[in-house]
Amino acid sequence: MLSLSIYVLIVLALTWCVKSFVFTRAVVDGSSMENTLQNGDNLIVNRMAYRLGAPERFDIIVFPYKYQKNTYYIKRII
């Protein structure tokens, strides 16, 4: 029973690390990306993608708004 508990704790810790440092969730608020993303859509954002390579044309990116905490913009690179 102890080994199962340790296994579950390790899996939960790894899941938390992946969720916190690799992927995050974003919700679309507004209509600036309509036809591709609708108001209220949920996105899973890869935080590590652009550490491995530069963004390319037509990529959709999520970046923080520097004047307000916990506010992010979702835009397409053209």
C-alpha positions as CSV (number, residue, x, y, z in Angstrom):
1,M,0.0,0.0,0.0
2,L,2.9,2.3,0.7
3,S,4.4,1.8,-2.7
4,L,1.1,2.7,-4.3
5,S,0.9,5.9,-2.3
6,I,4.4,6.9,-3.3
7,Y,3.6,6.1,-7.0
8,V,0.4,8.3,-6.9
9,L,2.4,11.2,-5.2
10,I,5.1,11.0,-7.9
11,V,2.5,11.0,-10.7
12,L,0.7,14.0,-9.1
13,A,3.9,15.9,-8.7
14,L,4.9,15.2,-12.4
15,T,1.5,16.3,-13.6
16,W,1.7,19.5,-11.6
17,C,5.1,20.3,-13.0
18,V,4.0,19.7,-16.6
19,K,0.8,21.8,-16.0
20,S,2.8,24.6,-14.4
21,F,5.9,24.9,-16.5
22,V,5.0,23.4,-20.0
23,F,1.3,23.9,-20.6
24,T,-1.2,26.4,-19.4
25,R,-4.9,27.1,-20.1
26,A,-6.2,30.3,-21.6
27,V,-9.7,31.5,-22.3
28,V,-10.5,33.7,-25.3
29,D,-12.2,36.9,-24.2
30,G,-13.4,39.1,-27.1
31,S,-13.9,38.9,-30.8
32,S,-10.6,40.0,-32.3
33,M,-9.7,36.5,-33.4
34,E,-13.1,35.5,-34.8
35,N,-13.4,32.9,-37.5
36,T,-10.5,31.1,-35.8
37,L,-11.2,31.6,-32.1
38,Q,-14.6,32.5,-30.7
39,N,-15.3,34.3,-27.4
40,G,-15.2,31.8,-24.6
41,D,-13.0,29.2,-26.3
42,N,-10.5,27.4,-24.1
43,L,-6.9,27.0,-25.3
44,I,-4.1,24.8,-24.1
45,V,-0.9,26.9,-24.6
46,N,2.5,25.4,-24.9
47,R,4.9,27.6,-22.9
48,M,8.1,25.9,-24.2
49,A,7.5,26.0,-27.9
50,Y,9.3,29.3,-28.6
51,R,12.3,28.4,-26.4
52,L,13.1,25.7,-29.0
53,G,12.5,27.9,-32.1
54,A,11.3,31.3,-33.2
55,P,7.6,31.9,-34.0
56,E,6.6,31.7,-37.6
57,R,4.0,33.5,-39.7
58,F,0.4,32.4,-39.0
59,D,1.3,31.1,-35.5
60,I,-1.2,32.0,-32.8
61,I,0.6,33.3,-29.7
62,V,-0.4,34.2,-26.2
63,F,1.6,37.0,-24.4
64,P,1.1,39.0,-21.2
65,Y,-0.2,42.6,-21.3
66,K,2.5,44.6,-19.5
67,Y,0.2,47.1,-17.9
68,Q,-2.2,44.7,-16.1
69,K,-1.4,41.5,-14.2
70,N,-3.0,38.3,-15.2
71,T,-4.1,39.7,-18.6
72,Y,-2.9,38.0,-21.8
73,Y,-3.4,38.8,-25.4
74,I,-4.0,36.1,-28.1
75,K,-2.9,37.2,-31.5
76,R,-1.8,35.7,-34.9
77,I,1.6,36.5,-36.3
78,I,1.2,38.0,-39.8
